[in-house]
């Protein structure tokens, strides 16, 4: 079994007032390419996919598209939600 382990993506994070959307898209493109190239069976995300509990729409959209692609490739996705990214109650 081939497992790709990642963590701390922080999608939606800005650098001061500058959006990091292009960096986030480049990372997700790399992740998909790497998963396909190495024929991974599972991807583990050990927390902090988003930077906040209310990520910008592009970050949620990218993640939804990525999960859809992985489901078509039959890649298992494990995600551990960190406390800092949980939505407020």
C-alpha positions as CSV (number, residue, x, y, z in Angstrom):
1,X,0.0,0.0,0.0
2,X,1.3,3.4,-0.9
3,X,0.4,6.2,1.5
4,X,1.0,10.0,0.9
5,X,1.1,11.8,4.2
6,X,0.5,15.6,4.4
7,X,-0.5,18.2,6.9
8,X,-1.0,21.9,7.5
9,X,-2.2,23.1,4.1
10,X,-3.8,26.2,5.6
11,X,-5.9,26.8,2.5
12,X,-7.4,30.3,2.5
13,X,-4.5,31.9,4.4
14,X,-3.3,35.3,3.3
15,X,0.2,36.6,3.7
16,X,-0.5,39.9,5.4
17,X,-3.1,41.2,3.0
18,X,-2.0,39.3,-0.1
19,X,-4.0,36.2,-1.2
20,X,-2.1,32.9,-1.4
21,X,-4.7,31.4,-3.7
22,X,-2.3,30.8,-6.6
23,X,0.1,29.0,-4.2
24,X,-2.7,26.9,-2.9
25,X,-3.8,25.9,-6.4
26,X,-0.2,25.0,-7.3
27,X,0.1,22.8,-4.2
28,X,-3.2,21.0,-4.9
29,X,-2.1,20.5,-8.6
30,X,1.2,19.1,-7.3
31,X,-0.6,16.8,-4.8
32,X,-2.9,15.3,-7.5
33,X,0.0,14.8,-9.9
34,X,2.1,13.2,-7.2
35,X,-0.7,10.9,-6.2
36,X,-1.3,9.8,-9.8
37,X,2.4,9.4,-10.7
38,X,3.2,7.3,-7.6
39,X,-0.2,5.5,-7.7
40,X,-1.0,6.1,-4.1
41,X,-3.7,4.1,-2.4
42,X,-4.4,6.6,0.4
43,X,-3.7,10.2,1.3
44,X,-3.5,11.2,5.0
45,X,-4.0,14.8,5.9
46,X,-3.0,15.3,9.5
47,X,-4.9,18.5,10.1
48,X,-5.2,22.1,9.2
49,X,-6.6,21.8,5.6
50,X,-8.1,25.3,6.1
51,X,-6.6,28.2,7.9
52,X,-9.8,29.2,9.7
53,X,-13.2,27.6,10.5
54,X,-14.7,29.8,7.8
55,X,-12.4,29.5,4.7
56,X,-12.9,31.6,1.6
57,X,-15.1,30.0,-1.1
58,X,-12.2,29.2,-3.4
59,X,-10.5,27.1,-0.7
60,X,-13.7,25.1,-0.1
61,X,-14.2,24.7,-3.9
62,X,-10.7,23.5,-4.5
63,X,-11.1,20.9,-1.8
64,X,-14.4,19.7,-3.1
65,X,-13.0,19.3,-6.6
66,X,-9.9,17.5,-5.3
67,X,-12.0,15.0,-3.3
68,X,-14.2,14.4,-6.3
69,X,-11.1,13.5,-8.4
70,X,-9.7,11.3,-5.7
71,X,-13.0,9.4,-5.5
72,X,-12.8,8.7,-9.2
73,X,-9.2,7.4,-8.8
74,X,-10.3,5.2,-5.8
75,X,-7.9,7.0,-3.5
76,X,-8.8,6.8,0.2
77,X,-8.7,10.2,2.0
78,X,-8.2,10.5,5.8
79,X,-8.4,13.8,7.4
80,X,-7.8,14.8,11.0
81,X,-9.5,18.1,12.0
82,X,-7.4,20.3,14.2
83,X,-9.0,22.4,16.9
84,X,-8.0,25.7,15.3
85,X,-10.0,25.0,12.1
86,X,-13.2,23.9,13.7
87,X,-16.2,26.1,13.1
88,X,-17.3,28.2,16.0
89,X,-20.3,26.8,17.9
